[in-house]
């Protein structure tokens, strides 16, 4: 993922730019990331930072993006692998099964190159973006992708079925009213 496809340059923001609340949010985000030891690197010409996260199951590349004009904050954690083309359909099923019932954020895959990422976002329109809001967007994102990373790897490279991988992560599916597994 290159945030160029999901972040704005100052020229893109239009007539309403600069949005004071959006610009304050970008400053708050940068301050939070530094204070929380994320070691953010500002992406040139973007309202975005890039950084890494080392989880129990792998190293993730992360992007924190502010859309100042829309007053939106997006956080992406990107898996350390590209899914091979021949298993992208199986990974699609894995992602659908994983996303079912998720309360915060979602997994997604770029079918053209096999990149898998987890996205968490929030709209802070007419509200100041706070460190608590940032924390509650970032940490579920990185922890969830780290949790599902072993299953992603097993389906991509280990021959596991999507259902097997999900059951290893979440436990066996509960039968529905008609006796079928979800």
N, C-alpha and C positions, 0 to 999 in steps of 0.2 A: 504494500500500500504506500502510495506517496500521497501525503496530505494535499498535494496540489489539486487532486480531484475532489477534495472535501473541505478545503479551507480557502479563505478569501485573502486577496491582496488588498491593500488600501484602495487601489483603483477600482476593484470590483464592488465595493460597498455602496456606491451610488450616491444620490443626492442627500440622503439622510446622514451620511458619514461626516464627522465622527459621532457615534452614539456614545455619550458620556458613560452610561451604565455598562455598555459593552466594553469600552476601553478600561474602565475601572476593574471589570471582571478579568480582563487579560492580565492586568497588574497583580490582582489578588491571586490568580492562578500561578503566575511566576513566583510570587513570594511564597505561596504555600509549598510549591514543588521544591524550592530551595530549602526552606525550613524543615521539610519532611525528608530531606536527604535523597531526593530523586535524581539529583545532578542533571537538571534539564538543560538541553541545548536549544536555543531559539532557532527556529527555521527561518532563514533569511526571506524577508518580504512576506511572511505569513504571520498570522496570529495563532501560532502553533509552536509547541515544543516537542522534542523527541527525547526519549530516555529509555533505559533498560530496566527490567525487573527479573530477578533471579528467584524462581519458585522452587518448590520441592521436586518438580518434574521436568523443569527446563527453563531456559532463558527466553524471555519474551521481549520483543521490541514494542515500545509503546509510543503513542502520539496523543497529546492533549491539545485540543483545538477549541478556540473561541470564535464564534461568528458574531462579531460585535453588533452588526446591524440587526440580526435576528434575535440577539440575546440568547444564544444557545451555547452549551458546552458539550463537546463530544470527547469521549476517551476511547481509544482503541488499543487493545493488546493483540499483537500479531504472533501467531505460532511460528516456531523456528524452522518449520519445514514447508515445502510446497507439495501438495498432494499430487501424486502421479496421475496422469490423465486416465489411465485404465481403471482407477478406483474412485474417481470423482462422483460417480453415481452412488456408490456405496457410502461415501462420505456425506453426500447430500442426505441420505436416509439417516445416518448417524446424527447429523446436525438437526434434522427435523425431530428426531426422538429426544435429543438433548434439550432442544428449545421448548418442548412441550412442558408447560408448567413453570417455566422460568419466570421469576417475578421482576428481576432487574436485568435489563439488557438482553442480548441475543448473540448467538454464533452466526457467522455468515462466511460464505466462500466465494471467491472470484473464480468462476468456472473457467475463465480464459487462461489463468496461470496457476491455479491450485492454491492460492493464498487463503488461509483460514485466519479469521480474526474474531475477537469478541468486542462488541460495541456496547457502551453504556453512555447515556446522554441525558441532559435535562435542559429544560427551558427556564430561564430566570428572568423572563420579561417583567419589567417594572419592579424587580426585586434585586437587591445586591447579591452577587454571588459570594457565598461565605466559605470559609475553610471547611466547615462541616459538610456543606453541600458537595464540595470538591472531593473530600475524603470518601463520602458515601457514594460517589460516582466511580472513583478510581479503584478502590479496594475490592468491591464485588467483581469488577471486571477482571482484574489480574488473578484473583483467587479462583474465579470460575473457569477461566481458560486453563489455568494450571491444573485444576481438578480434572478437566476433560481431556487434557493433553495425552495421557497414556492411552486412552481409548482411540483418540485420533491416530496415534502412532500404530496401534494394533490393527486398526482397519486399513490404514494406508500401507503398512509394510509387513504386518504379521499374520495376515490371513483371517483375522477375526471378522465375524459378521457384525453389522451395526448393532443388532440386538444383543449379541454376546458382550460387546464392548460396553454398551450402556448398562447392562445388568451388572457387569463387574464394577462399574462406578456407582450406580444408584441402588443396586440390589434388584432382585427379581421383580418384574412388573406384577402388579396386583390384577387378578382377573376382574373383568367388567361384569355387569349384570347378566350378560349373555354367555359368560363363561370364557370369553376370549381374552387373551392378554392384550394390553394396549399396544 
